[in-house]
């Protein structure tokens, strides 16, 4: 059991915190820049969806294996190699854009490789937290990391928008590259000095995967939580990712408008993270997760009907605020009650549920928009469908609500 000490005096936690900020700022710059590049330079709504699907489908295929690897090897080593390789890919992307040689095919390949690497980073970083902080600090640690992510998602799009507005799209990719390399430096394994991985039964990766799925299937809390995460990410978060640049373009906005909307989402999530970091919730965290989903869906439906960029930017703030009350309570309970030897695989399955339907969401939104359906109508339909699923889950999740 890790020794309890103030989080900001925990050297390993602080280094991870700093590395996470650099990594997410770089990654959010990549997402903002590549979305704007696809909408403007390639002049195609479908290109946005294809790029986002290319970044997520290989990631999903490798996600469960990422959990197996996280349980077998040092998590800091996995994170360092991932960041280093992603930095190289971003630099290659910068070179293609700077020399005006980037085609859709090349962009899809690079986005696919980038996403595949992230399949190893997510489970490793999430399963490392219970290893380095005391159990009763988990909610606060998750809130701090979530807050760091959202600060980064605020800063990243703003930097990307400023770089694209004042320098160039290539310049935005270059800054993202530098930041991801900085992240790799701070997570360098000799600096972290992570404890050795405990001894495990020698068995095939396939059996490791089966053990992970069996563990999740035997837990009612995890199963209901996975349905909640799938609903949130498919009907709200995934749709927002692809819809934001389309809405900005529809309303005649600029890269700065794109940055403001994405930053507003991040500020909302940051505020929610600060609240959950300051006040530890010990009871009815399942109920909080469900009500957070309800608020997100209702606000998303209103968001779909808003007619201006200003109001869209305001409402997306409240959507971000609500989503945090789904993620953090669920992650905290899952970490508290999962055995350490299988933590990586459970986290990878949770990540898979969170992101598994994102490519379908991207394809559905961009496909319908490409056929002439307005993006606002598509979002409204998704919000209503998600709300119907919420009612079904709520009625069948009495035990979940009491956790």
RAGIQUI-V938569 format. One record per residue. SS is DSSP state (H for helix, E for strand, L for the rest). OMEGA is omega in whole degrees, -180 to 180 (NA if undefined). D_FIRST is the distance of its C-alpha to the first C-alpha in Angstrom with 2 decimals. Layout:
ss:SS omega:OMEGA d_first:D_FIRST
ss:SS omega:OMEGA d_first:D_FIRST
//
This chain:
ss:L omega:-180 d_first:0.00
ss:L omega:177 d_first:3.84
ss:L omega:-180 d_first:6.49
ss:L omega:175 d_first:8.90
ss:L omega:178 d_first:12.24
ss:L omega:-175 d_first:15.28
ss:H omega:-176 d_first:15.06
ss:H omega:171 d_first:18.26
ss:H omega:177 d_first:17.13
ss:L omega:-171 d_first:14.21
ss:H omega:-179 d_first:16.35
ss:H omega:-180 d_first:14.83
ss:H omega:-178 d_first:14.98
ss:H omega:179 d_first:18.52
ss:H omega:176 d_first:19.77
ss:H omega:-180 d_first:18.74
ss:H omega:-179 d_first:20.38
ss:H omega:179 d_first:23.55
ss:H omega:180 d_first:23.73
ss:H omega:179 d_first:23.46
ss:H omega:179 d_first:26.32
ss:H omega:-177 d_first:28.56
ss:H omega:-176 d_first:27.90
ss:H omega:174 d_first:28.61
ss:H omega:179 d_first:31.62
ss:H omega:-178 d_first:33.01
ss:H omega:180 d_first:32.38
ss:H omega:174 d_first:33.91
ss:H omega:178 d_first:36.86
ss:H omega:-178 d_first:37.30
ss:H omega:-179 d_first:37.43
ss:H omega:-176 d_first:39.81
ss:H omega:-177 d_first:42.04
ss:H omega:177 d_first:42.28
ss:H omega:-180 d_first:43.07
ss:H omega:178 d_first:45.82
ss:H omega:-178 d_first:47.15
ss:H omega:-178 d_first:47.50
ss:H omega:-173 d_first:49.24
ss:H omega:-176 d_first:51.59
ss:L omega:180 d_first:52.25
ss:L omega:174 d_first:52.25
ss:L omega:-176 d_first:53.64
ss:L omega:174 d_first:51.97
ss:H omega:-180 d_first:49.74
ss:H omega:180 d_first:49.08
ss:H omega:178 d_first:47.87
ss:H omega:180 d_first:45.01
ss:H omega:-180 d_first:43.91
ss:H omega:-180 d_first:44.35
ss:H omega:180 d_first:42.27
ss:H omega:177 d_first:39.40
ss:H omega:178 d_first:39.64
ss:H omega:-180 d_first:39.69
ss:H omega:-175 d_first:36.46
ss:H omega:-176 d_first:34.73
ss:H omega:176 d_first:36.19
ss:H omega:178 d_first:35.02
ss:H omega:-179 d_first:31.61
ss:H omega:180 d_first:31.47
ss:H omega:-176 d_first:32.73
ss:H omega:-171 d_first:29.97
ss:H omega:-178 d_first:27.13
ss:H omega:177 d_first:26.04
ss:H omega:176 d_first:26.18
ss:H omega:177 d_first:24.01
ss:H omega:177 d_first:21.19
ss:H omega:179 d_first:21.90
ss:H omega:-179 d_first:21.89
ss:H omega:179 d_first:18.57
ss:H omega:-175 d_first:16.95
ss:H omega:-173 d_first:18.90
ss:L omega:178 d_first:18.89
ss:L omega:-175 d_first:17.03
ss:H omega:179 d_first:17.04
ss:H omega:177 d_first:18.36
ss:H omega:178 d_first:21.22
ss:H omega:-178 d_first:22.15
ss:H omega:180 d_first:22.25
ss:H omega:-179 d_first:24.30
ss:H omega:179 d_first:26.82
ss:H omega:-179 d_first:27.19
ss:H omega:-179 d_first:27.97
ss:H omega:-179 d_first:30.29
ss:H omega:177 d_first:32.24
ss:H omega:176 d_first:32.53
ss:H omega:178 d_first:33.95
ss:H omega:180 d_first:36.55
ss:H omega:178 d_first:37.52
ss:H omega:179 d_first:37.99
ss:H omega:176 d_first:40.18
ss:H omega:178 d_first:42.27
ss:H omega:177 d_first:42.67
ss:H omega:-179 d_first:43.80
ss:H omega:179 d_first:46.39
ss:H omega:-179 d_first:47.82
ss:H omega:-179 d_first:48.20
ss:H omega:-180 d_first:49.61
ss:L omega:177 d_first:52.21
ss:L omega:-179 d_first:52.99
ss:L omega:-175 d_first:52.19
ss:L omega:175 d_first:49.44
ss:L omega:179 d_first:50.49
ss:H omega:-180 d_first:48.79
ss:H omega:179 d_first:48.14
ss:H omega:-180 d_first:46.40
ss:H omega:179 d_first:44.37
ss:H omega:180 d_first:43.25
ss:H omega:-179 d_first:42.20
ss:H omega:178 d_first:40.19
ss:H omega:179 d_first:38.56
ss:H omega:178 d_first:37.67
ss:H omega:179 d_first:36.05
ss:H omega:-180 d_first:34.16
ss:H omega:179 d_first:32.80
ss:H omega:179 d_first:31.94
ss:H omega:-179 d_first:29.68
ss:H omega:178 d_first:27.89
ss:H omega:179 d_first:26.96
ss:H omega:-177 d_first:24.50
ss:H omega:-175 d_first:23.22
ss:H omega:179 d_first:22.28
ss:H omega:-180 d_first:19.90
ss:H omega:-177 d_first:18.24
ss:H omega:-178 d_first:17.72
ss:H omega:-179 d_first:16.62
ss:H omega:177 d_first:14.05
ss:H omega:-176 d_first:12.63
ss:H omega:179 d_first:11.83
ss:H omega:-179 d_first:8.80
ss:H omega:-173 d_first:7.53
ss:H omega:177 d_first:8.43
ss:L omega:178 d_first:8.19
ss:L omega:-174 d_first:6.67
ss:H omega:-177 d_first:7.93
ss:H omega:175 d_first:11.05
ss:H omega:-172 d_first:11.90
ss:H omega:-179 d_first:12.40
ss:H omega:-180 d_first:16.10
ss:H omega:180 d_first:16.83
ss:H omega:178 d_first:15.27
ss:H omega:179 d_first:17.28
ss:H omega:178 d_first:20.26
ss:H omega:179 d_first:20.18
ss:H omega:178 d_first:20.16
ss:H omega:177 d_first:22.81
ss:H omega:178 d_first:24.75
ss:H omega:178 d_first:24.69
ss:H omega:-176 d_first:25.97
ss:H omega:171 d_first:28.70
ss:H omega:-179 d_first:29.75
ss:H omega:179 d_first:30.10
ss:H omega:172 d_first:32.06
ss:H omega:-176 d_first:34.29
ss:H omega:-175 d_first:34.91
ss:H omega:179 d_first:35.32
ss:H omega:179 d_first:38.21
ss:H omega:178 d_first:39.94
ss:H omega:-180 d_first:39.90
ss:H omega:179 d_first:41.04
ss:H omega:179 d_first:43.81
ss:H omega:180 d_first:45.02
ss:H omega:-179 d_first:45.02
ss:H omega:-178 d_first:46.95
ss:H omega:-172 d_first:49.32
ss:H omega:-179 d_first:50.09
ss:L omega:180 d_first:49.46
ss:L omega:175 d_first:49.02
ss:H omega:179 d_first:46.79
ss:H omega:180 d_first:46.30
ss:H omega:178 d_first:45.17
ss:H omega:177 d_first:42.46
ss:H omega:-179 d_first:41.16
ss:H omega:178 d_first:41.23
ss:H omega:177 d_first:39.13
ss:H omega:178 d_first:36.56
ss:H omega:-178 d_first:36.52
ss:H omega:-178 d_first:35.90
ss:H omega:179 d_first:32.97
ss:H omega:176 d_first:31.18
ss:H omega:176 d_first:31.72
ss:H omega:178 d_first:30.18
ss:H omega:179 d_first:27.04
ss:H omega:180 d_first:26.88
ss:H omega:-176 d_first:27.22
ss:H omega:-180 d_first:24.23
ss:L omega:-180 d_first:21.93
ss:L omega:-172 d_first:23.39
ss:H omega:179 d_first:20.68
ss:H omega:177 d_first:21.55
ss:H omega:-175 d_first:20.92
ss:H omega:-179 d_first:17.42
ss:L omega:178 d_first:16.21
ss:L omega:178 d_first:13.61
ss:L omega:-179 d_first:11.60
ss:L omega:177 d_first:13.68
ss:L omega:180 d_first:13.79
ss:L omega:180 d_first:12.94
ss:L omega:180 d_first:16.18
ss:L omega:177 d_first:17.93
ss:L omega:179 d_first:21.21
ss:L omega:179 d_first:24.12
ss:L omega:-175 d_first:26.09
ss:L omega:176 d_first:28.20
ss:H omega:180 d_first:27.09
ss:H omega:178 d_first:29.21
ss:H omega:175 d_first:27.32
ss:H omega:179 d_first:24.00
ss:H omega:-180 d_first:25.64
ss:H omega:179 d_first:26.94
ss:H omega:179 d_first:23.58
ss:H omega:-180 d_first:22.24
ss:H omega:178 d_first:25.36
ss:H omega:-180 d_first:25.33
ss:H omega:180 d_first:21.80
ss:H omega:-177 d_first:23.00
ss:H omega:-178 d_first:26.34
ss:L omega:-178 d_first:24.95
ss:L omega:178 d_first:23.33
ss:H omega:-180 d_first:25.97
ss:H omega:-179 d_first:23.79
ss:H omega:-178 d_first:23.11
ss:H omega:178 d_first:26.81
ss:H omega:180 d_first:28.21
ss:H omega:179 d_first:25.90
ss:H omega:177 d_first:27.12
ss:H omega:179 d_first:30.69
ss:H omega:-180 d_first:30.09
ss:H omega:179 d_first:28.73
ss:H omega:-180 d_first:31.66
ss:H omega:-179 d_first:34.10
ss:H omega:-174 d_first:32.88
ss:H omega:179 d_first:32.81
ss:H omega:-172 d_first:36.03
ss:H omega:-177 d_first:38.18
ss:H omega:-169 d_first:36.98
ss:H omega:179 d_first:34.75
ss:H omega:179 d_first:36.29
ss:H omega:180 d_first:39.77
ss:H omega:-178 d_first:39.21
ss:H omega:-176 d_first:38.27
ss:H omega:-176 d_first:41.61
ss:H omega:-176 d_first:43.65
ss:H omega:179 d_first:43.04
ss:H omega:179 d_first:45.14
ss:H omega:179 d_first:47.71
ss:H omega:178 d_first:48.08
ss:H omega:180 d_first:48.42
ss:H omega:-180 d_first:51.08
ss:H omega:-178 d_first:52.82
ss:L omega:176 d_first:53.17
ss:L omega:-179 d_first:54.37
ss:L omega:-178 d_first:51.36
ss:L omega:175 d_first:50.28
ss:H omega:178 d_first:47.10
ss:H omega:175 d_first:46.29
ss:H omega:176 d_first:46.51
ss:H omega:179 d_first:44.08
ss:H omega:-178 d_first:41.70
ss:H omega:-179 d_first:42.14
ss:H omega:-179 d_first:41.36
ss:H omega:177 d_first:38.19
ss:H omega:179 d_first:37.15
ss:H omega:175 d_first:37.91
ss:H omega:180 d_first:35.57
ss:H omega:180 d_first:32.81
ss:H omega:177 d_first:33.63
ss:H omega:179 d_first:33.38
ss:H omega:178 d_first:29.93
ss:H omega:-179 d_first:28.90
ss:H omega:177 d_first:30.18
ss:H omega:179 d_first:28.34
ss:H omega:179 d_first:25.05
ss:H omega:180 d_first:25.76
ss:H omega:-179 d_first:26.42
ss:H omega:175 d_first:23.23
ss:H omega:-178 d_first:21.27
ss:H omega:-177 d_first:23.07
ss:L omega:-179 d_first:22.93
ss:L omega:179 d_first:19.86
ss:L omega:-177 d_first:21.30
ss:L omega:-177 d_first:19.81
ss:L omega:175 d_first:22.87
ss:L omega:178 d_first:25.22
ss:H omega:174 d_first:23.39
ss:H omega:178 d_first:25.30
ss:H omega:178 d_first:28.52
ss:H omega:179 d_first:27.65
ss:H omega:-179 d_first:27.15
ss:H omega:-180 d_first:30.57
ss:H omega:174 d_first:32.38
ss:H omega:177 d_first:31.06
ss:H omega:180 d_first:32.61
ss:H omega:-180 d_first:35.82
ss:H omega:-180 d_first:36.21
ss:H omega:-178 d_first:35.67
ss:H omega:180 d_first:38.34
ss:H omega:179 d_first:40.87
ss:H omega:179 d_first:40.59
ss:H omega:178 d_first:40.90
ss:H omega:177 d_first:44.13
ss:H omega:179 d_first:45.51
ss:H omega:-179 d_first:44.48
ss:H omega:-177 d_first:46.57
ss:H omega:-176 d_first:49.63
ss:L omega:-172 d_first:49.39
ss:L omega:-175 d_first:52.40
ss:L omega:-180 d_first:51.46
ss:H omega:180 d_first:48.89
ss:H omega:-180 d_first:48.38
ss:H omega:176 d_first:47.46
ss:H omega:-180 d_first:45.37
ss:H omega:179 d_first:43.33
ss:H omega:-176 d_first:42.88
ss:H omega:180 d_first:41.90
ss:H omega:173 d_first:39.40
ss:H omega:-178 d_first:37.51
ss:H omega:175 d_first:37.09
ss:H omega:179 d_first:36.11
ss:H omega:179 d_first:33.26
ss:H omega:-178 d_first:32.19
ss:H omega:-175 d_first:32.17
ss:H omega:-180 d_first:30.24
ss:H omega:-179 d_first:27.07
ss:H omega:169 d_first:26.95
ss:H omega:-172 d_first:26.77
ss:H omega:-169 d_first:24.16
ss:H omega:178 d_first:21.39
ss:H omega:-179 d_first:21.15
ss:H omega:180 d_first:21.24
ss:H omega:-177 d_first:18.68
ss:H omega:179 d_first:16.20
ss:H omega:179 d_first:16.81
ss:H omega:179 d_first:16.73
ss:H omega:-179 d_first:13.29
ss:H omega:-170 d_first:11.94
ss:H omega:179 d_first:13.77
ss:L omega:178 d_first:13.74
ss:L omega:-175 d_first:12.21
ss:H omega:-175 d_first:10.34
ss:H omega:-177 d_first:13.24
ss:H omega:-175 d_first:15.79
ss:H omega:-178 d_first:14.42
ss:H omega:-179 d_first:16.98
ss:H omega:178 d_first:19.83
ss:H omega:179 d_first:19.25
ss:H omega:-180 d_first:19.10
ss:H omega:178 d_first:22.21
ss:H omega:176 d_first:24.02
ss:H omega:177 d_first:23.32
ss:H omega:179 d_first:24.68
ss:H omega:178 d_first:27.55
ss:H omega:180 d_first:28.42
ss:H omega:-170 d_first:28.32
ss:H omega:-173 d_first:30.65
ss:L omega:-177 d_first:32.44
ss:L omega:178 d_first:35.45
ss:H omega:180 d_first:35.76
ss:H omega:178 d_first:38.40
ss:H omega:178 d_first:40.40
ss:H omega:178 d_first:40.24
ss:H omega:-178 d_first:41.39
ss:H omega:-180 d_first:44.17
ss:H omega:-179 d_first:45.28
ss:H omega:-177 d_first:45.61
ss:H omega:179 d_first:47.35
ss:H omega:179 d_first:49.45
ss:H omega:178 d_first:50.82
ss:H omega:-180 d_first:51.45
ss:H omega:179 d_first:53.30
ss:L omega:176 d_first:55.57
ss:L omega:177 d_first:56.55
ss:L omega:-178 d_first:54.28
ss:L omega:-178 d_first:53.14
ss:H omega:179 d_first:49.48
ss:H omega:-180 d_first:49.44
ss:H omega:178 d_first:50.71
ss:H omega:-179 d_first:48.13
ss:H omega:179 d_first:45.28
ss:H omega:179 d_first:46.85
ss:H omega:178 d_first:47.07
ss:H omega:-180 d_first:43.42
ss:H omega:179 d_first:42.38
ss:H omega:179 d_first:44.54
ss:H omega:178 d_first:43.26
ss:H omega:180 d_first:39.63
ss:H omega:177 d_first:40.56
ss:H omega:178 d_first:42.11
ss:H omega:180 d_first:38.97
ss:H omega:-179 d_first:36.94
ss:H omega:180 d_first:39.30
ss:H omega:180 d_first:38.90
ss:H omega:-177 d_first:35.08
ss:H omega:-178 d_first:35.12
ss:H omega:-176 d_first:37.49
ss:L omega:-172 d_first:35.40
ss:L omega:-179 d_first:31.89
ss:H omega:180 d_first:32.07
ss:H omega:179 d_first:28.82
ss:H omega:-177 d_first:27.09
ss:H omega:-177 d_first:28.44
ss:L omega:-176 d_first:26.85
ss:L omega:NA d_first:23.19
//
